[in-house]
Amino acid sequence: MAKKQYKDLWAAVKQIILEHQATILEMSIRGYRASRGIRGSYYLVGDYLEPLIGKTITEDDYYWFSSDQGYATYRDDVWPELEQKQGLTRPEAAAVGVVYDQGAEYTITHLEEVWDQARGFIFVEKADEAKAIQELSDYGWTIAAGRGYPLRLVRKLLKDDTRLVLALHDCDPDGRGIYRTLGFETRRTKHLDIALGDRVFDLGLSEEQANVLGLRFRPGPRKYKGQQRAELSALNVLSARMGLDNPVLAFVASAMVARDLTLSPTEVNKREMMKRHIRWALTDGLRGIVEEAIEEIMDQLEGDQKFDGTAVKGVLEDTEILVPQLKENLVDSGLVQAEKTSWVYEDELHAEAVRKLASADLVAVLKETDHE
């Protein structure tokens, strides 16, 4: 509606982008006015737009462009149209979100380098719920959360992977939209080929799940036009009803078990596994010895005037520092570790996760609800 109403404004904006696309893209990547990406390009286009007031646009046009609604139209309508019709590449929105991988927290860009033994991903609508289920990242499921709908960057990074993606969201139109945005083409991004297709499973919260669990529905915002909603946070009532310490985690783990999903990292070749663990053990073991050696060296250099004062850098002689017996000792230590190694298998970890995280009562109830 607003795009049609401000036809002259958006025509001017498109012309500015076409005429200055190289500068806009360069400056928005570098960070213009302490901003980046699509937001940075918006401010730059605004600078080009201002001198056109009273010529090709009105002051009201300019004020509309500067509003939140104007930015939304610029980001979600103008740029996708230019991408599809002119072949331009839209500056990316700032990478906002969090990832939990093997129990540790990272920024959203960590999706480029997640654990190769992760079985799949769980995309969560809200960061609070992502934190609540982070323990699942120890059992082979990398947790990713943004602020609502997944950014293009998130969908592209997931598209470049091949593993399963589970969508966890509120029971409302936006929640269902998040699932569809991950799995299917949208009007604004169909030209980018970032839909994940049948790799995406809707984990919930669905209306049927909410009803069978007796969750309270509440009025949604005005944009839902009278539709009610049940948020994931409503699962907290299960603390009292079922004695669950972490009801969101219990719900997710139980829903996964109900869908016959494995709660464990994938298995890898034992020799490759041994190489990884020995490398970590030897490197970690040497760290303390190296630090002790450095302290002793510095103690012995005390009083040597060569090391008084300041310098930009010190250039060491390019020689290999290796104690003759060190390699032999490392090999012996590694072989001892290898001899003492015991193995853990998928079915063992899955059983542990089910015992620790899921609820047998929830699994039984959720098995009767909607499946894909």
Buried (B, 14 or more C-beta within 10 A) or exposed (E): EBBEEBEEBBEBBBEBBEEBBEEBBEBBBEEBEEBBBBBBBBBBBBEBBEEBBEEBBBEEBBEBBBEEEBBEBBBBBBBBBBBBEEEBEBBBBBBBBBBBBBEEBBEBEBBEEBBEEBBBBBBBBBBEBBBBBBBBBBBBBBBBBBEBBBBBBBBBBBBEBEBBBBBBBBBBBBBBBBBBBBBEBBEBBEEBEBBBEEBBBBBBBBBBBBEBBEBEBEEBEEEEEEEBBBBBBBBBBBEEEBEBEBBBBBBBBBBBBBBEBBBBBBEEEEEEBBEEBBEEEBEEEEEEEEEEEEEEEEEEEEEEEEEEEEEEEEEEEEEEEEEEEEEEEBEEBBEEBEEEEEEEEBEEBBEBBBEEBBBEBBBEBBBEBEEE
